[in-house]
Amino acid sequence: MKSVSNHKTTRLALSLNSDPVAKQAGCNSFVIETRPSPGDDYRYNPQKITMTHKEAVAVASFLNESLDLVE
């Protein structure tokens, strides 16, 4: 069963596509897409990064180790 999770912020759109049944490479992916923020002019150029689940876990691990988050 395929599932999709989305989250949007002012500047980013995040999407997680997951299919635990499929065995094909790339069936589980994480996408980060930039969005225009208020005040961006006509020269706005959207960017999109697509990564595998393994790459997304590596990025999350790096951010968790590198950022000093105080609760």
C-alpha positions as CSV (number, residue, x, y, z in Angstrom):
1,M,0.0,0.0,0.0
2,K,1.5,3.3,-1.1
3,S,1.5,6.2,1.3
4,V,2.3,9.9,0.7
5,S,3.0,12.4,3.5
6,N,3.2,16.1,2.7
7,H,4.2,19.2,4.7
8,K,4.4,22.7,3.5
9,T,6.1,25.8,5.0
10,T,6.4,29.3,3.7
11,R,9.5,28.4,1.6
12,L,9.5,24.6,1.3
13,A,7.2,21.8,0.3
14,L,8.2,18.4,1.7
15,S,6.9,15.1,0.4
16,L,7.6,11.5,1.5
17,N,6.5,8.7,-0.8
18,S,6.6,5.2,0.6
19,D,5.6,1.8,-0.7
20,P,6.7,-0.9,1.7
21,V,5.4,-3.7,-0.7
22,A,7.3,-2.6,-3.8
23,K,10.8,-3.9,-4.2
24,Q,12.0,-1.6,-7.0
25,A,14.8,0.8,-6.4
26,G,13.6,4.4,-5.8
27,C,10.1,3.4,-4.8
28,N,10.6,5.2,-1.4
29,S,11.6,8.8,-1.9
30,F,11.8,12.1,-0.1
31,V,11.3,15.4,-2.1
32,I,12.2,18.9,-1.0
33,E,10.8,21.6,-3.3
34,T,11.3,25.4,-2.9
35,R,8.2,27.6,-3.0
36,P,8.0,31.3,-3.8
37,S,7.7,33.4,-0.6
38,P,5.7,36.6,-0.5
39,G,7.6,39.3,-2.2
40,D,9.6,37.1,-4.6
41,D,9.7,38.6,-8.0
42,Y,9.2,37.1,-11.5
43,R,12.7,35.7,-11.5
44,Y,11.9,33.1,-8.9
45,N,13.3,29.7,-10.1
46,P,11.9,26.7,-8.2
47,Q,14.3,24.0,-7.2
48,K,13.6,20.4,-6.4
49,I,15.7,17.7,-4.6
50,T,14.7,14.1,-4.7
51,M,16.5,11.5,-2.6
52,T,16.1,7.9,-1.5
53,H,15.0,6.9,1.9
54,K,18.6,6.0,2.9
55,E,19.8,9.4,1.8
56,A,17.0,11.2,3.7
57,V,17.9,9.3,6.9
58,A,21.6,10.3,6.4
59,V,20.5,14.0,6.0
60,A,18.3,13.8,9.1
61,S,21.1,12.2,11.1
62,F,23.5,14.9,10.0
63,L,21.1,17.7,11.0
64,N,20.3,16.1,14.3
65,E,24.0,15.9,15.2
66,S,24.9,19.3,13.8
67,L,22.1,21.5,15.1
68,D,22.1,22.4,18.7
69,L,18.4,22.3,19.4
70,V,17.3,23.5,22.8
71,E,13.8,22.6,23.9
